[in-house]
Amino acid sequence: KFVLVSNFYPQERGIEFFIKVWNLILKKYKPNISLDLYLTNITLNQQKKLKSLLSCEVLKTFSVKKPINLKEFEKVLKNYDIGIIPYLSKSLNYDYSSPNKFGDYVSNGLIVCSSGTSELKEIIKKKSIGFCYNQNSIHDSALVIYKYINNPKLLKVLKKNAVKFFKKEYNWEIFEKEFF
């Protein structure tokens, strides 16, 4: 089960690109996967636009959910296996950022699936906590994602690594030591 949590819906966030990749994965490979989007600040027109990108058969695997409140965040994320960070490198802000969702995903033991912006790509690769797809090619992205989701043993290792990474390196208790 995939999840994508986002507070906004600008083009640079890469959500539309990812949905096009999602369509291709489902049409070409027919895996048994699902995607839930938890989007804040999305208008009805934007929601309709997202759904219009999906073919009828794909709609069964996809849903736009209401935003998650902070009290339920951990409980909701525990229901997923892979968290998506779809930023595109059209803006330096997105290319060199480490979004809050990255920490949310790894703290809840999710594998990170990212478009591979500079900073995230290095961490994901070095720590072996997920995988990156090619933000310049829908076909390459679909192939990469399918190769990972079609390898349950590897996914198990990535999930274990994400939990270990959070506990030992990427949490507030570790960060605050540097301040004192």
C-alpha positions as CSV (number, residue, x, y, z in Angstrom):
1,K,0.0,0.0,0.0
2,F,1.3,3.4,-1.1
3,V,0.6,6.7,0.6
4,L,1.2,10.3,-0.4
5,V,0.7,13.0,2.2
6,S,1.0,16.6,1.0
7,N,-0.1,20.0,2.3
8,F,-0.3,21.7,-1.0
9,Y,-1.0,20.9,-4.6
10,P,1.3,23.0,-6.8
11,Q,2.7,21.5,-10.1
12,E,6.2,21.3,-8.6
13,R,5.1,18.8,-6.0
14,G,5.1,16.2,-8.8
15,I,1.7,14.7,-7.8
16,E,0.4,14.7,-11.3
17,F,3.6,13.2,-12.7
18,F,3.4,10.4,-10.1
19,I,-0.2,9.7,-11.0
20,K,0.7,9.3,-14.6
21,V,3.4,6.8,-13.5
22,W,0.8,5.1,-11.4
23,N,-1.5,4.7,-14.4
24,L,1.3,3.2,-16.4
25,I,2.4,0.7,-13.7
26,L,-1.1,-0.6,-13.3
27,K,-1.8,-0.8,-17.1
28,K,1.5,-2.4,-18.0
29,Y,2.3,-4.7,-15.0
30,K,-1.1,-5.1,-13.3
31,P,0.3,-5.4,-9.7
32,N,-1.9,-5.7,-6.7
33,I,-1.2,-2.2,-5.2
34,S,-3.2,0.7,-3.9
35,L,-2.5,4.5,-3.4
36,D,-4.2,6.8,-0.9
37,L,-3.6,10.5,-1.2
38,Y,-4.1,12.7,1.9
39,L,-4.1,16.2,0.6
40,T,-4.6,19.4,2.5
41,N,-5.5,22.6,0.7
42,I,-6.8,20.9,-2.4
43,T,-9.8,22.5,-4.3
44,L,-12.6,20.5,-5.8
45,N,-11.4,21.4,-9.2
46,Q,-7.9,20.1,-8.4
47,Q,-9.4,16.9,-7.0
48,K,-11.4,16.4,-10.2
49,K,-8.3,17.1,-12.2
50,L,-6.4,14.3,-10.3
51,K,-9.2,11.8,-10.9
52,S,-9.5,12.8,-14.6
53,L,-5.8,11.7,-15.0
54,L,-6.8,8.2,-13.9
55,S,-8.4,5.6,-16.2
56,C,-11.5,3.9,-14.9
57,E,-9.7,0.7,-14.0
58,V,-7.1,2.6,-12.1
59,L,-9.6,4.4,-10.0
60,K,-10.2,1.3,-8.0
61,T,-6.6,1.4,-6.7
62,F,-6.6,5.1,-5.9
63,S,-8.4,7.4,-3.4
64,V,-8.2,11.0,-2.3
65,K,-8.7,11.0,1.5
66,K,-9.4,13.8,3.9
67,P,-6.3,15.4,5.6
68,I,-4.9,13.6,8.6
69,N,-5.0,15.4,11.9
70,L,-1.8,15.3,13.9
71,K,-3.3,13.1,16.6
72,E,-4.1,10.4,14.0
73,F,-1.0,10.7,11.9
74,E,1.0,7.8,13.3
75,K,-2.0,5.5,13.5
76,V,-2.9,6.2,9.8
77,L,0.6,5.9,8.5
78,K,1.1,2.5,10.2
79,N,-1.4,1.1,7.6
80,Y,1.0,1.7,4.7
81,D,4.2,0.2,3.3
82,I,5.6,2.9,1.1
83,G,5.5,6.7,1.4
84,I,5.8,8.8,-1.7
85,I,7.7,12.1,-2.0
86,P,7.1,13.2,-5.5
87,Y,8.8,16.6,-5.7
88,L,10.2,17.7,-9.0
89,S,13.5,19.6,-9.4
90,K,11.8,22.5,-11.1
91,S,12.6,24.7,-8.1
92,L,15.7,24.8,-6.0
93,N,13.4,24.9,-2.9
94,Y,12.2,21.4,-3.8
95,D,15.5,20.1,-5.2
96,Y,17.4,20.7,-2.0
97,S,14.8,20.2,0.7
98,S,14.1,17.4,3.1
99,P,10.4,17.5,3.5
100,N,8.7,16.9,6.8
101,K,7.0,13.9,5.3
102,F,10.4,12.2,4.9
103,G,10.7,12.1,8.7
104,D,7.1,11.1,9.1
105,Y,7.5,8.2,6.8
106,V,10.7,6.7,8.2
107,S,9.5,7.3,11.8
108,N,6.5,5.1,11.0
109,G,8.6,2.4,9.3
110,L,7.6,3.3,5.7
111,I,9.8,2.7,2.7
112,V,10.5,6.0,0.9
113,C,9.7,6.3,-2.8
114,S,11.0,9.6,-4.1
115,S,11.4,11.4,-7.3
116,G,15.1,11.7,-6.4
117,T,15.7,15.3,-5.7
118,S,19.3,15.9,-4.7
119,E,19.3,15.7,-0.9
120,L,16.7,12.9,-0.6
121,K,18.3,10.7,-3.3
122,E,21.6,10.7,-1.4
123,I,20.1,9.8,1.9
124,I,17.8,7.1,0.4
125,K,20.6,5.5,-1.5
126,K,23.2,5.7,1.2
127,K,20.9,4.4,4.0
128,S,19.1,1.9,1.7
129,I,15.7,3.0,3.0
130,G,13.8,3.2,-0.2
131,F,14.1,3.9,-3.9
132,C,14.0,6.8,-6.4
133,Y,12.3,7.0,-9.7
134,N,13.3,9.2,-12.7
135,Q,11.3,12.4,-12.6
136,N,12.1,13.0,-16.3
137,S,10.6,9.8,-17.7
138,I,7.2,8.2,-16.9
139,H,8.3,4.9,-18.5
140,D,11.6,4.6,-16.6
141,S,9.8,5.6,-13.4
142,A,7.1,2.9,-13.8
143,L,9.8,0.3,-14.5
144,V,11.9,1.2,-11.4
145,I,8.9,1.3,-9.1
146,Y,7.6,-2.0,-10.5
147,K,11.0,-3.7,-10.0
148,Y,10.9,-2.7,-6.3
149,I,7.3,-3.6,-5.6
150,N,7.8,-6.9,-7.3
151,N,10.6,-7.9,-4.9
152,P,9.1,-8.6,-1.5
153,K,12.4,-9.6,0.1
154,L,14.0,-6.4,-0.8
155,L,11.0,-4.4,0.4
156,K,11.3,-6.1,3.8
157,V,15.0,-5.1,4.0
158,L,14.2,-1.5,3.0
159,K,11.5,-1.3,5.7
160,K,13.8,-2.7,8.3
161,N,16.5,-0.2,7.3
162,A,14.0,2.7,7.5
163,V,13.1,1.8,11.1
164,K,16.7,1.5,12.1
165,F,17.6,4.7,10.3
166,F,15.0,6.6,12.2
167,K,15.9,5.1,15.6
168,K,19.6,5.6,15.3
169,E,20.1,8.7,13.1
170,Y,17.0,10.6,12.1
171,N,15.0,11.7,15.2
172,W,14.8,14.7,17.5
173,E,16.7,13.1,20.3
174,I,19.7,12.6,18.1
175,F,19.5,16.1,16.5
176,E,19.1,17.9,19.9
177,K,22.4,16.5,21.1
178,E,24.2,18.6,18.5
179,F,22.6,21.8,20.0
180,F,23.8,21.2,23.5
